[in-house]
Amino acid sequence: MSKEDLDYIINKASKEGAEAEILHVKIKVYEVSKEKNEQHGMTYEEDGYGLRIIKNKKLGFSYGNKISDELYELAMSSLAAGKEDEANILSYDSRKVKLEGIFDESVVNPIDNLKYYIESLDSISDKVNFINQRAVAGYTTIEVKNSLGLDSKSKTSFIWIGGVANYLGDEVGPEIYEGESSKFFKKINIDNLLNNLVLKIDITKRRRKFENNKKNIDIIFTQKAINELVVPLLTNGITLESYYRNRTPFKLNDIFDSKISVTDDPLIPYLPWSREFDGEGLPSIRTEIIKNGTLMKYLSNTYWSKKANMDNTHSAFRSFNSLPGISTSNLVFEGKSFKDDDGIYIDQVQGVHTSNFDTGDFSVSANVSWDKDGGFREIIISGNIKDLLNKIIGFSSDVISYDKVYSGKMKVSGLSIA
């Protein structure tokens, strides 16, 4: 599909008194996996277009695998089902962000690298019982054009290496999954991945029942646990949509005694969720959500910033087959530091989806946890996301990236634990 074809659709909409936006997403994925001692290779490619039409304050949308008159007519016909809304607008921003470290040329032909990582995982097969191993790499080309003159295009790579394993002995241990992700092969720390798998599976050999004999027990969340528990609850709570609908425990200028800072930063090179522009083609910006303990801003896209009459943080997230939502990129957690290891480490949690995302209340089970004396069979942690952020003691100095988290380990006091 050529640039002229995109322009043809946009010009056609303009002649009919409408505004148009086209999102073109092309993805190519390579994967090498191993399961039950069988190794497989896979290549996957997807090419799609999402077309938004706005006319008389109504929104129409269609998507497909090619841009065409039919796709245009589908979007136009869907206008009839729409409702007039002042917030149905497109955006334009002339600024451009060029970000180094988001595309690795090696992902164009990554098979040798992926095979190397599978072989590296195999090197600890005598220490752990692998359930599966996966090495994935690829790249995404994204283009957004609209009738206001916006024209954004970027290519970004992605790499993920991981495995699921457990301990098989007198008692089968829990499944432990570890992964490393980045946009560049050279930023994958395979030794860290291997060491974590061996360490945590070794801990599960000595699991015992948790007995709470103390009034206050400090909990140390690993970066993986922060990503699994804190990120989903926080992400829901700090979107402008949740604020507008009154479905968040957070209010602007809320103050946290922990004095933490949380920043949404899509501009850090090499991190998995870094990007040059958001899902609406608007230039990426760094947003301080919580600064020194004060809630400063909600994340937003164009629609909700217009609806709530607040700043657009350029946090739109979407695929070609969906309308723009709101989501975080890389979440940077900062605060006071802690150095001691006195507490219970939580590494994997289950049941976050059962939380009350409107109030922030949660009760989850930790199937991978330990203290200095060894592992626990299962721990139940209950609390509220707002209360959790308020009770953070500090962060460790070993700052790493884990999916959406860029942080040290997080130490919290005063949560309910059983």
Secondary structure, DSSP 8 states (H G I E B T S, - for coil): --HHHHHHHHHHHHHTT-EEEEEEEEEEEEEEEEETTEEEEEEEEEEEEEEEEEETTEEEEEEESS--HHHHHHHHHHGGG----TT------------TTS--GGGGS-HHHHHHHHHHHHTTTTTSEEEEEEEEEEEEEEEEEETTS-EEEEEEEEEEEEEEEE--SSS----EEEEEEESSGGG--HHHHHHHHHHHHHHGGG-B-----SS---EEE-HHHIIIIIHHHHHHHTBHHHHHTT--S--TT-B-TT--EEEE-TTSTT-TT--SB-TTS-B---EEEEETTEE---B--HHHHHHHT------EE--TTS--EE--S-EEEE--B-----SEEEEEEE-GGGSBTTTTEEEEEEEEEEETTEEBS-EEEEEEHHHHHHTEEEE-S--EEETTEEE--EEE-S-EE-
